[in-house]
Amino acid sequence: MYVHPAVDPGAWERLALRADLLYGVIVNVADGPGDAREPSFAAAARDLRAAGVRLFGYADTDYGRRPRPEVIADLERHRDWYGTDGCFLDQAAAEASCLRHYRRLARTARARGLETVVLNPGVHPAPGYTRAGDVLVTFEGDWDAYRSAPAPPRWTASYPPERFCHLVHGVPQGLCGVAVRTARLRGAAVSCAVPGHGANPWAQPPPLAAAGPATDTGS
């Protein structure tokens, strides 16, 4: 949820009530963990953990340009302050030339107790990234772009659909469920489809009709 729980506590409460429908929730305080533990985020995270929801700490990797110690420091703060048990590495590179960097990031994150690593290049990366991330976000964009997106490359068929995620925003009201079904048809069992627009479309959970047993809610 990319919204402060003090601003919209109801959005976070609805997530806890729908725990069985969620793959996980991304905790993003300030494009990362922020400078200090935020009590309202800590309380919201605690409620989600009590409901059995997996939590991912957000870290921007700047397409491989951000130094690994900085990224790991963000992930450790998420873990220590909010009890995250996974990580969401945003703005991930897709080129094979950056693969070694992301493998090292993933190994270090798991060694720090973050069991599930999600990489978000927003496109299909080089196939070797499947050896770094447990889940790859292979689409992030608006509904119009999603409808015209090309078919996934053939190599993706060698992996279970739970390894892939699609994040779709700007979906017309009533069509979020269609977007989720489209993701599954395209080989992504994890997805988040929301009607939100603008700089932060992820301020509300997906409509209930769009949720399913393998649905991921971006935070």
C-alpha positions in Angstrom: 0.0 0.0 0.0 1.6 3.3 -1.1 -0.5 5.3 1.3 0.3 6.3 4.9 -1.9 4.3 7.4 -2.4 7.5 9.4 -4.0 9.1 6.2 -6.1 6.1 5.2 -6.2 3.4 7.9 -9.2 1.8 6.3 -7.2 0.8 3.2 -4.8 -1.1 5.4 -7.6 -2.6 7.5 -9.3 -3.9 4.4 -6.0 -5.7 3.4 -5.9 -7.5 6.8 -9.5 -8.6 6.3 -8.7 -10.1 2.8 -5.5 -11.8 3.9 -6.4 -15.1 2.2 -6.6 -13.4 -1.2 -3.2 -11.8 -1.0 0.2 -12.9 -2.3 1.7 -10.2 -0.1 1.8 -6.5 0.6 4.6 -4.1 -0.2 5.5 -1.7 2.6 6.8 1.6 1.2 7.1 4.3 3.8 9.1 7.0 1.8 10.4 5.3 -1.4 12.1 3.0 1.1 12.0 2.6 4.9 12.4 6.3 5.7 14.9 7.7 8.3 13.2 6.3 11.4 10.6 3.8 12.5 7.1 5.1 11.8 4.7 3.9 14.5 1.6 3.9 12.4 3.3 1.8 9.7 4.7 -0.5 12.4 1.1 -1.0 13.8 -0.3 -1.6 10.3 2.4 -4.1 9.5 1.9 -5.9 12.8 -1.8 -6.3 12.0 -1.1 -7.7 8.6 1.5 -10.2 10.0 -1.1 -11.3 12.6 -3.5 -11.9 9.7 -0.9 -14.1 8.0 0.1 -11.7 5.3 3.6 -11.8 3.8 5.3 -8.3 3.9 7.8 -7.0 1.4 10.2 -4.1 2.1 10.5 -1.7 -0.8 13.9 -0.7 -2.2 14.7 1.2 -5.4 17.7 -0.3 -7.2 17.9 2.4 -9.9 18.3 -0.2 -12.7 21.5 -1.6 -11.2 23.1 1.7 -10.5 22.4 2.0 -6.8 25.2 0.5 -4.7 24.4 -2.9 -3.2 25.2 -1.8 0.5 22.6 1.0 0.2 19.9 -1.3 -1.1 20.7 -3.9 1.6 20.6 -1.2 4.3 17.1 -0.2 3.2 16.0 -3.8 3.4 17.4 -4.3 6.8 15.6 -1.3 8.2 12.4 -2.6 6.7 13.0 -5.9 8.4 14.0 -4.4 11.8 11.3 -1.7 11.9 8.3 -3.4 10.2 9.0 -7.2 10.3 9.2 -7.7 6.6 10.0 -11.2 5.5 10.6 -10.5 1.8 11.8 -7.7 -0.4 10.5 -5.8 -3.5 13.4 -4.6 -5.6 12.0 -1.8 -7.8 13.4 -0.3 -11.0 15.3 -3.5 -11.5 17.5 -3.9 -14.6 16.4 -6.3 -17.4 19.7 -6.7 -19.3 21.9 -9.8 -18.9 24.9 -7.5 -18.2 23.4 -6.6 -14.7 22.4 -10.1 -13.8 25.4 -10.7 -11.5 24.6 -7.6 -9.5 21.0 -8.8 -8.9 22.1 -12.3 -8.0 24.4 -10.9 -5.3 21.6 -8.6 -4.1 19.2 -11.6 -3.9 21.7 -13.8 -2.1 22.5 -11.1 0.4 18.8 -10.3 1.0 18.0 -14.0 1.7 21.0 -14.2 4.0 19.5 -11.3 6.0 16.3 -13.4 6.5 14.2 -12.0 3.6 13.0 -15.2 2.1 11.1 -14.0 -1.0 12.8 -11.7 -3.5 10.6 -9.9 -6.0 12.3 -8.1 -8.9 10.4 -5.4 -10.8 11.9 -4.6 -14.2 8.4 -4.0 -15.4 9.2 -5.9 -18.6 10.4 -9.4 -19.4 14.1 -9.5 -18.5 16.8 -11.8 -19.7 15.8 -15.3 -18.7 18.7 -15.6 -16.2 16.8 -13.3 -13.8 14.7 -16.2 -12.8 17.7 -17.4 -10.9 17.8 -14.2 -8.9 14.2 -13.4 -8.1 11.5 -15.7 -6.8 8.9 -13.5 -8.6 9.5 -11.3 -11.6 7.2 -8.4 -12.4 7.1 -8.6 -16.2 4.6 -5.9 -16.7 3.9 -2.6 -15.0 1.8 0.0 -16.7 -1.7 1.3 -17.5 -4.6 -0.6 -18.8 -4.3 0.7 -22.4 -0.7 -0.5 -22.6 -1.6 -3.8 -21.0 -4.3 -4.5 -23.6 -1.9 -4.1 -26.4 1.1 -5.8 -24.7 2.9 -8.5 -26.7 2.6 -12.1 -25.8 5.2 -13.3 -23.3 8.4 -14.7 -24.7 8.5 -18.5 -25.1 11.0 -19.1 -22.3 8.5 -18.1 -19.7 6.5 -21.2 -20.4 9.2 -23.2 -18.7 8.4 -21.7 -15.3 5.2 -21.9 -13.2 2.9 -18.9 -13.4 3.5 -18.2 -9.7 7.0 -16.9 -10.8 5.5 -13.9 -12.7 3.5 -10.8 -11.7 1.7 -8.1 -13.6 0.9 -4.7 -12.1 -1.8 -2.8 -14.0 -3.3 0.6 -13.1 -5.8 2.9 -14.6 -8.2 -0.1 -15.1 -11.8 1.1 -15.8 -14.2 0.4 -13.0 -15.7 -3.0 -13.3 -12.8 -4.4 -15.4 -10.2 -5.1 -12.7 -11.3 -8.7 -12.6 -10.8 -8.9 -16.4 -7.3 -7.6 -15.9 -6.5 -10.3 -13.3 -7.9 -13.1 -15.6 -5.9 -11.6 -18.5 -2.7 -11.9 -16.4 -3.4 -15.5 -15.7 -4.0 -16.2 -19.4 -0.6 -14.5 -20.0 1.1 -16.8 -17.6 1.2 -14.5 -14.5 -0.5 -16.0 -11.4 0.4 -13.0 -9.3 -1.2 -9.7 -10.2 -2.5 -6.4 -9.0 -5.1 -4.5 -11.0 -6.4 -1.1 -9.7 -8.5 1.8 -11.1 -6.0 4.4 -9.7 -4.3 6.9 -11.9 -1.6 9.5 -11.6 1.7 9.5 -9.7 0.5 7.1 -7.1 -2.2 4.7 -8.4 -1.4 2.2 -5.6 -3.1 4.0 -2.8 -6.1 1.7 -2.6 -6.4 -2.1 -2.7 -7.9 -3.7 -5.8 -11.7 -4.0 -5.9 -12.9 -7.1 -4.2 -14.1 -8.5 -7.5 -10.6 -8.3 -8.9 -9.1 -10.4 -6.0 -8.3 -14.1 -6.3 -6.3 -16.7 -4.5 -3.1 -15.7 -6.3 -3.6 -11.9 -6.3 -0.8 -9.6 -5.2 -1.6 -6.2 -3.7 1.2 -3.7 -4.4 1.7 -1.4 -1.4 
